[in-house]
Amino acid sequence: MTSTLTRRNFLGGALAAGLASRTRAQEKPWNFLFILIDDMGWTDLSCYGSTFYRTPNIDRLAAEGMRFTNAYAACPVCSPTRASILTGKYPARLHVTDWIPGMVPPGMRMHEPEWTKYLPPEETTIPELLKPRGYASASVGKWHLGSADHYPEKNGFDLNVAGTEAPSPTTYFSPYHIATIADGPPGEYLTDRITDEALRFLKSTGNKPYFLYMAEFAVHMPIQAKAEITKTYVARIRPGQSQSNPTYASMIDSVDQSVGRLLEHADDRTVVIFASDNGGVIKGIHITSNEPLRGEKGTLYEGGIRVPTIVKWPGVTKPGSVCDVPIISADFYPTIAEIAGLPLPVGGVDGRSLVPLLRGTGQLEARSLYWHYPHYNLHQALEALLPSGAIRKGDFKLIEQYEDSSVELFNLHDDLGERYNLAKKMPEKADELRSDLAAWRKAVGAQMPTADPANYDPKKTVEWLKTRVHRNY
């Protein structure tokens, strides 16, 4: 009697396993909609605390998915972060460490290394990873990862719409004069147009799974928006607001509308990832505010690298959940690979899969996050970025200046605004993080700037800065 029951249990279990296996095989593969905003600050959304900007569609995405409060861009400027997203590797390992093609101020103390000014073709990008499984892929919007020989279609994408080597559009109103997208009717708004193109791609995929890399040009300069929306934000300005630029607010509004239109097409088999490539821009014309964070785009302070990030994995992420685990843009690649059921490329990646966090079933193994910027960025930020690196380990963050090896140490749990340098009060902790940062640079083959004392001439730098203060890049 016992053996008969055992046999029945075995047969029942085998039958159930077989049915489950066939069900999984018959499931439609996951689609991936990756929405990357350009220069959007950590507090530029209602769901991240803004009381001036209106973002109902992105707020809804957060309400339906997981919102990350300690998410970081891999670099304080755009091209390296984009390369990191598409390859899962740190910019330092790729040697893509500045916005392309970069800009070298005269009269500096150090000479930048010979870095790579395109997405390395030997890297396996996300669309190349997914292609063997039959995925259709499109890059719509900003590319900024090399000239024509390195455009999206040379890096695994089936379709490239509006992507060039340019860091930004010359105008948001047609005629755009972008080589990879036809001009629209006079006055057509670029954010609306690329959304139209993205939806056209989605409708063309039929039953094929897809990866849409929707890289918005906005909210990058030039700060241009539709007048009718801008008027509504003029009426919202109140005394003492830290965010009060109505044109910039209108650009965010148009991005939110774009996201809403894309979400209408996203079914319950579509994983949606929303992120920014670096922190928000303040600059002399007060585009936005990153308060309570210190700094802005082009700095290694939190305002330059901490970004809004939301992930919705239907049926998996708990609606309205919030995760405070530190993550970085290199993590998206292994996350997509695991969700798609694909192995990582030979050699692996630097990022970690976020699947345990998204499922709510576990944590990431303890790790540090790193940044490496062997360049000068004087023309963008109010606080100039000199060749430097940074590490976040637990609650502590250290920034090291390569010119003189000076360091700043902050406890982000107690001092989110990075006001109190603890390096002298906690020298052992500072030495620990400095040593960890140096070991990481060696491990990834980071290129370092070299001293060039004969070139040092601050007068040349000052004169150059007068011509670059409001440069749009």
N, C-alpha and C positions, 0 to 999 in steps of 0.2 A: 504493500500500500504506500509505503513511504517513497519507494523508488518511482512509482507511477506519478505521485504528486510532484516529485522533484523533476521528472521528465516534463510534465505539463508546465511547471513553472519555467523551466528552461525554454521550452518551445514558445510559451507566451512572451517571455522576455526577449527572445530572439525576434519574434514577430514584431513586437513593439519597437525594438531597435531598428529593424529593417524599415518599418514605416517612418520612423523618425528620420532615418538616413535619407529616404526618398523625399520626404517633406523638405528637408534642408536642401537637397539637390534641386528640387523644383522651385525653391524660393527665388524670387527675383533678386539679383545682386544689389547691394547698396549703391545708390548714387551718392555723389559728393558735390556739394555746392560750397565752394570756398569764397567768401566775400572778404576781400582785403581793402581796407580804407587807407588812404594816404594821409599821413600827418594827423590822424585823429587822436586827441589827447585822452588821458585816462578818465577825466570827468566831463567829457563832451557829450554824454548821453544822459537822458533823464534817469535811466536805470542805474547809472553810476553817480547820481547825485546832482546833476545840473538842474537848476530851476529856471533857466532861461531858454535852453534849446528844447524843442519838442520832437521826440522820437518815438511815437507810438508803435510803429512796426517793429523797430529793434527792441523796444521794451517788451513787446509781445513775444519776440523770439526768446528773450531772457526768461520770461514767465513760463515758457514751454520747454526750456532747456536748462543748461547749467551755466552760471555766470562765474567767471574766475576773477578774483580780486587781486591776485599776485601774479598776473601774467606779464611776461616781458618780451619785448622785441630783442632779437639777437644783436642789434646794433642801433645806435641813436640816429642813424641815417638810413635811407631806404634800400639801396641796391643790395647791401650785405644781408639784410633781413629777408629780402625776397629770395635770394640765393639759398639761404638757410631753410626757408619754408619748403622750397621745391626739391631740396636734396637731403634734408634732415641732418645737416652738418653745420658746425660752427663756422662763421665767416673766416675765422683765423685759419682753420684747416683748409678751407677753399682758397685762401689768399685773396678773397674778394672782401676787402676791409674798408672801403669808402664808397660814397656815392659815385657812380660812373659818369664822366671820366675823372672826377675829382678836380681839385683846384689847389695849387701850391702857392701859398703866400710868400713873397720875397722876404729876405732878412731873417729867416728863422734859425734857431740854434741847432735844429736837427734836420736830417735829410730822410724823407720817407723811403721805405723799401720799394722795390719793383713789384708791385702787386698786380693781380689779375683783373682786367677790366671787362670781363664777360663771364657768363656762366660756363664753367669748365665743361667741355663736351663729353669728357669721359665719365661724368657723373650720371647716375641713373635718376632721372627726375620722376616726380609722381606720375605724370601721364605715361612715361616709359615703363614704370612699374606695373601700371594697370592695363596697358595695352594688350598683353597676352591673354587677358581675361575678357577681351572683347569690348573694352570701354571706348566710347567716343570722348574726345577731349577738346576743349576750347580755352584759349586765353583771350579774354575780352577786356580791353582797357590798357592800363599802363603796363609796360614791360620793364624797360630800363635795366636790362641785363646784357648789354652788348649791341653791336651794330648788326647789319642785315645778316651776316654769316652766323649770328648767334640769336636770331629771333625765335619766338616760340615754336614755329614749325620746324626749326632745326633742333629742337629739344623735346621732341615727342608729341607736341600738340598737333591735332588734326586741323585746327583752325586758329588763326590769329586775326583778331579784329582790333585795330587801333594801337597795337603794340609796336613801339619803335625803341630806339636808343635814347629818346628824349626823356628828361627827368620830369617834364610837366608839359601841358598844352600851352600854346602861346595865347589861346583864348578859349573860353568855355562856350562861345557862341559861334555858330556856323557863319562863314566858312572857317573850318578848323585848320586846314592845310596840314593834315596828318596823312602821311603817305599810305598808310594801311587801312584807311577808312574814307569813303567818299564823303565830300561835303554834303550837308543836308540843306534844306531851305534856309534862307537867310534868317538868322536869329534863333535857329533851333539850339536847344541847350544840350551840351555834350553828355551830361549825366543821364538825361532822358534817352538820348540816342544810343548810347552803348547798352542801356537796359533793353531797348528794342532789339538790338543785335543779339544780346544774350538770350532773350526769349525766343528769337528766331532759331538759334542753335538748339535750344532745349526742345522745341517743337519738331526739329528735324531728326532727333535721335531715335524716334520711334520706340521700339522695345529694347534698344540697346542701353546698357547702363552707361552713365556719363560721369565725367569729372569736369566741372565748370570752374575755372579759375577766374573769378569776377574781380578784377583789380581796378577798383574805382580810381579815376584821376583825382577826384575830390577827396579830401578838402584841401589839397595842395594849392599853393598860390599858382596863378593870380587869383585874388579873392574877388570872384565875380559870381553873381547870382541873378535869379529872375526877380525883376522889380516888384511884381505883385506879392511875392512871398516876403521879400525884404521889408515891405511896408508893414506887414503884420508884426514883425519883430521890432521895428522902430517903436511901435505902440507898447511893447512889452518892457522897454528899458526903464529901470528904476534907479534912483540914486544909490551909490555904494555897491552896485553889482560888480563882481569880479569878471563875469562874462557878460559882454554887452555889445559886441560887434554884430549889428543886424545883418550885414551882408554875409558874414561867415555863418551866422545862424541859419540863414536861408540856404546856404550850400549844404549844411547838415540836414536840413529839412528835405531837400531834393534827394540826398543820399538815402534818407529814411524811406521816402516814397519809392525809390528804386528797390530797396530791400523788400518792401511790402509787395511789389509786383513780382519779384523773384520768388518770394515765399508762397504766393498764390499757386505757383507751378510746382512747388516742392511737395511730393506726396509722402506717404508714411514709410517709404523706402529710401528717403533722401536724408543723408546726414548733412547738417548745415554748420559750417564753421565761420564765425565772424571775428575779425581781428584787425589791428592796425599795424603798420610797418615801423612806426616809431612814435615818440611822444608828440604832443601838440606844440604848435609854434606860437610864441608870444611876440617876440621881436619888438622893435620900436613902435610899430603901429598897433600894438595890442590886439592881435588877432583873436586869441582866446586866453584862458587862464587855466593852469594845471593845479591850482591850489586844491588841497594842502601840500602838494608835492613841490619840491624845489626843482628849478631848472626847466628846460624845454628841449625840443628837438636839437640835436647837435651837442648834447651834454650827456655825461654818464650819471648825472643825478637822476632820481626817480622820474622826474618830469620828462626826461629824454628817452627813457626806455620802458617804463611801466605803461601798459596799454590795455584798453578794454578788450575782452575776449569772451565769446559766448559759443557754446557748442550745444546743438540739439541733435540727439540721436533718438529718433522716434521709438517709443516703447522701451527705451533703455535709460536715458537720463531722466532723473526725477524732475518733474516740472517745478520751476521756481527754485531749484537748488542753487546753492552758492558754495564755491570751493575756494579756500584760502591757501591751498598748496602752491608754492612757487613753481611756475612752468615757464617754458621759453619756446620761441617759434620753431626751433628744430624738432620739437615734440610732435608736431602735426603729422610729419611724414610717417613715423612708425605707428602712429595712431590710425591713420588711414590704411596702412598696410595690414594691421591686425584686424580691423573691421572688415576689410575686403578678403581676409583669409589668405594673405600672400606673405611669403618669406621676405625678409629684408635682403638687399643686395649683398653680394660677397664683400666682406670688409666692414659691413654694418654701418651704423649711423651714430651720431652723437646724442640725438634726442631719445626720449623715453616715451613709450606708448602711454597715453592717458586713459586707456580703456578701463583699468581698475578704478580710477576716479569717476569716470563717466558711468560705470555700472554701479558705483557705490559699494563695491565689494572688497576694496582694499586700498592701500596707499602706495605711493611710489617709494622705492628704496631711497634712503637718505642720500642726497647729493648736493654739490655746490653748482651754482650757475656762474658763467664767465663771460666777460666782454673784453675785446682787444681792439684798440683803435690807434694804429701807429701813424697818425696823420694830424694835421692842424685843421681845425674848423673855426675860423675866426669871423667869417662873414655872415654866419647864420644866427648864432645865439648871443643873447645878452651876456651870458657867462661863457667866455671862449673855451672851446675844447682843445686842449693841447694833447700831444701824443700820450696815451694813457691806457690803463686797463682797469678792470674791476672784477670783483668776486662777491657773490652773495652766498654765505654759508649759514644756514639757520636764520636767525634774526639779524646777524651781523653782515655788514657790507663794507668792503674796503675799496677805495679808489687810489691807484698809484700813478703818479706823474712820472713819465719816462725821462723827462729832461733832468730832473734833480733827485729822483727816487723818493720824493716826499709822498706821504700817504695821508688819507683821511679815513677815519673809521667811524661808522655809525651803527647804532642799534635801531633798526627800523621798527621794531615793536614799540619802543618807547619814544622814538623820534622820527616819525614818518617824513617830516619836512627836512631832515638832514641838516639840522642847525648846529648840533653839538659834536665836534670832532673829538672822539675818545682816544685817539692814537697815543697821546702822552699819558693819559690816565690808565690805559690798558695796553702797555707795550707788548706784552706776551701774546695777547690776542691779535694785535696788529702784525707781529712777526709771523704768527701762525698762518694768517690769511695771505700775507705777502709771499710766504714760502709756497703755499698751495697754488697761488696764482702763477708763480714762476714755474712750478712743476707742470702745471697744465699747459702753459705756453710751449714748453719743451715737448710735451707729449703730442701736441697737435701740429708742431712745426710752425708756430707763429713767426711771422717775419717782424723783425724789430727795426725801428729807425736808428740811424747812426748819428753820432755827434758831428756837427759841422760848424765849429766855432768861427772859422774864417768868413762864413756867410752871414753871421749875426750883424744885423743893421736895423735897429728898431725904427729909424726914420723912414726907411723904405716900406716897412710894414704899415706904419701910420698912413703914409700917402696912399698905399694900395687900399687900405680899409675905407678910405674916403670914397672910393669908387665902387665898393662892394656892399655897403651897409644894407641896401634894400634890393640886392640882387635876387631875382626869382630863380631858384634852382630846385 
